[in-house]
Amino acid sequence: MLLWVNRHDLIQLQYRKILWGVFAAALGVRVLSLIATFSRWRLLVRGIGLPFSFRESFRLGMLGEACNLIGPGAVGGDLVKVALLAKDYPHRIASVMATVFLDRVLGLWSLFFLGAVASILPLGTKPGPELQYAIWILWGGAAAGIIGMGLMFIPSFTHSRLMHWLTTWKFIGRIVKELMDSIQLYQGKPQIVVGAAALALFGHFGFLTSFYFCAQALNSGQDFPGYIDHIVGLPLPEAISAIPLTPGGLGVLEKAVSWFYQQHQLTVLPDSTKEQIATAGSNGLITAFGYRLTMLIWGAVGVLFYLASRGEIRKAVDQTSNDSPNLGTVGGSSQT
């Protein structure tokens, strides 16, 4: 449906020279970023005392990459990863959920942090009014993440009256208690969280770079935002696409990137005609489709892992859901 609705924009590709070498670079950078993401989660899991090899983190990570294309937002992949890891540690389900939750929080924070820092670099385009609102959100998210991670390491906060009061809430009380109990495991290991944060920055820097390579590959001869502009403008669309609305954020990411390209056009040329704005939006849409293709290609690799593990996944999800009825809720609340 998305392809059909936007067929008039996509048909322009037949008149453009596609830089396949640059697109291959986008694929290569993406897989390196995925490996950094898998390593980040592995570090967090090992931080709570569970043995977790790189091979297993890669297998579960690729399974999650495939399932992200099925479930809304990024819920599907999180649910499968939690279920498969927790099946071997049925008494540590809350701790396993905490690793995925913290992994998602660090991912979201790194996106906002990269965008916020890039916004003050002189190489980028000075943002217009609409993009300036987005930058304020990035700075707010980056600051909130740093404050939140700092509070994590203060026992008096995790044991505070506020946290105790939240545990008494009807729907989220148990989730808050489980998360606080699990987060305490990291309080004596700040190097684990700092290392995971560094891997998050590296991974999302790669994802944003891969996005820019897609822009270069598909918009040859067209005007499109520069590299720093992509680092500033893409974090918010990436974060929005993780909201559980459509499978893998399908359509949401494309629309958000198209909006970003249009706003960049208005920033560079405030008197842009409707045709110029429409062309900018079309270029953004084509770029997002190119990036979506890199997701599908590596997701297809993940499907191979999925097909080889269907029975294991079904059994693990059933077992873990029975052991912890809040599993789906926690997984859905940890988007990035």
Protein Blocks (a to p, Z undefined) as FASTA:
>chain_A
ZZmmmmmmmmmmmmpccdfklmmmmmmmmmmmmmmmmmmmmmmmmmnopacdfklmmmmm
mmmmmmmmmmghjlmmmmmmmmmmmmmmmmlmmmmmmmmmmmmmmmmmmmmmmmmmmmmp
ckbccddfklmmmmmmmmmmmmmmmmmmmmmmmmklmmmmklmmmmmpmklmmmmmmmmm
mmmmmmmmmmlmmmmmmmmmmmmmmmmmmmmmmmmmmmgoiacddfklmmmmmmmmmmmm
mpcfbghhiojlmmmmmmmmmmmmmmmmmmbcfklmmmmmmmmmmmmmmmmmmmmmmmmm
mmmmmmmmmmmmmmmmmmmmmmmmklmmmmmmmcZZ
